[in-house]
Amino acid sequence: MDYQLKGKRALITGSSKGIGKAAAQLLHREGANVVLHGRSPESVQAAHQAIPGSEIVTGDLGTDDGMQSVMEQLHKVGEIDILINNAGIFEPKPFFEIPDEDWMKFFVVNVLSGVRISRALMPGMLSRNWGRVIFISSESAINIPEEMIHYGMTKTAQLSVSRGLAELTKGTGVTVNAVLPGPTSSEGVIGFVDDFAASKGIDRKTFEEEVFFKEARPTSLLQRFAHPDEVAQLIVYVASPLSSATNGAALRVDGGVVKSIV
């Protein structure tokens, strides 16, 4: 399928691994010029080597200095046609043990980073009358996980920001949407699963089949972790000119976890 992405420049934050890396690789295969982002040159080097011709910007989006550095590097890169706000962090932690510092950190990295970059790049898209802004949210935005309420809060906030920004695109060729993955086998998730399974004296497969999808995500219709490539397919479609009638939407690729008909 031709996604009509040849010549488009796409920035994917947090693209050193997982969903971000998978989206970057598929965008590249479809002819887009890819700009990778990681917290350090070392963290994004493997993704850079896997995507010939890709460019790199680095910086910790959870700090003012890191964000400023990223924006300065982007100024040298040139016009961005597609922005995928994928950078994010997660950590299971009981609500009563989450300090204020963690709430602020999660908000800055998961929400404010996307706000800041969108604020910088969207005016150019609007002036050129074409662009795509995509927030990578989560089914946890709707089904707030009791084991990481602070994470769920940030994913819900992304939906509000995404829909609000879409209102600013009325009558233009720019769209803003959110994609909501379900449980996905990114490196971070798999590391967590392996550690948790080991602590229970079971293997990963047993944990997935007998613990996670029975207790934590029993409503899943997929009954397995999605692969990052499966999520990337939806992201790249939304990033393409083919999705021109989709704007202000929250699009689920959650394996049926959310029990809703809309």
Secondary structure, DSSP 8 states (H G I E B T S, - for coil): -----TT-EEEETT-SSHHHHHHHHHHHHTT-EEEEEESSHHHHHHHHHHSTT-EEEE--TTSHHHHHHHHHHHHHH---SEEEE---------GGG--HHHHHHHHIIIIIHHHHHHHHHHHHHHHHT-EEEEEE--GGGTS--TT-HHHHHHHHHHHHHHHHHHHTTTTSSEEEEEEEE-SB--HHHHHHHHHHHHHTT--HHHHIIIIIIIIISTT-SS-S-B-HHHHHHHHHHHHSGGGTT--S-EEEESTT-S----
